Amino acid sequence: MTVPTFATVRSAYHDNADYDVENSVAKARLFVVACRRLKEMTPSASNDGGGSLEDEPRKYEADEKNALAFIASHVDSAPVRHVDLSNLRN
């Protein structure tokens, strides 16, 4: 298994950020994965001399929650039906 780079994860984040406009559950799922990886890769507090990255993990957390809410509202919630095939003849 290859470890994704920050650049590839950030690219996936940007590529799938339009999941709601595209009305795509698949893109929303990829967006959630990107958010989770970015939260892991981004320091919780950092100062680069001109600005702070402190809010980045919180932004990814909020983006993840929004995407999960989108997925929940678009996934078919119909019950799974099980069929009894025990009396089926060839």
RATAPE-V257627 format. One record per residue. N is the residue number from 1. RES is the residue in one letter. PHI is phi in whole degrees, -180 to 180 (* if undefined). PSI is psi in radians with two decimals (none if undefined). Layout:
N;RES;PHI;PSI
N;RES;PHI;PSI
This chain:
1;M;*;2.26
2;T;-89;2.52
3;V;-89;2.17
4;P;-68;2.56
5;T;-86;2.84
6;F;-58;-0.70
7;A;-64;-0.72
8;T;-71;-0.64
9;V;-69;-0.75
10;R;-62;-0.67
11;S;-64;-0.75
12;A;-63;-0.66
13;Y;-60;-0.84
14;H;-70;-0.69
15;D;-64;-0.51
16;N;-110;0.11
17;A;-66;-0.31
18;D;-95;0.40
19;Y;-54;-0.65
20;D;-73;-0.64
21;V;-69;-0.69
22;E;-79;-0.19
23;N;56;0.82
24;S;-116;1.99
25;V;-68;-0.64
26;A;-60;-0.78
27;K;-66;-0.66
28;A;-63;-0.70
29;R;-65;-0.74
30;L;-65;-0.62
31;F;-64;-0.72
32;V;-61;-0.78
33;V;-61;-0.77
34;A;-62;-0.73
35;C;-61;-0.77
36;R;-64;-0.74
37;R;-67;-0.68
38;L;-66;-0.63
39;K;-62;-0.68
40;E;-70;-0.61
41;M;-86;-0.33
42;T;-96;2.26
43;P;-63;2.59
44;S;-72;-0.43
45;A;-152;2.23
46;S;-155;2.61
47;N;-129;2.10
48;D;-95;0.27
49;G;96;-0.49
50;G;-123;-0.39
51;G;-155;2.99
52;S;-114;2.48
53;L;-97;0.20
54;E;-58;-0.61
55;D;-83;-0.22
56;E;-57;-0.91
57;P;-60;-0.60
58;R;-67;-0.65
59;K;-64;-0.78
60;Y;-64;-0.63
61;E;-63;-0.80
62;A;-65;-0.73
63;D;-62;-0.72
64;E;-63;-0.79
65;K;-62;-0.72
66;N;-63;-0.73
67;A;-67;-0.70
68;L;-64;-0.65
69;A;-66;-0.69
70;F;-61;-0.82
71;I;-60;-0.83
72;A;-60;-0.61
73;S;-81;-0.21
74;H;-114;-0.08
75;V;-86;2.36
76;D;-64;2.14
77;S;-101;0.35
78;A;-66;2.47
79;P;-67;2.63
80;V;-79;2.34
81;R;-107;2.32
82;H;-108;2.31
83;V;-105;2.36
84;D;-85;1.95
85;L;-107;0.28
86;S;-67;-0.43
87;N;-102;0.24
88;L;-74;2.32
89;R;-107;2.57
90;N;-75;none
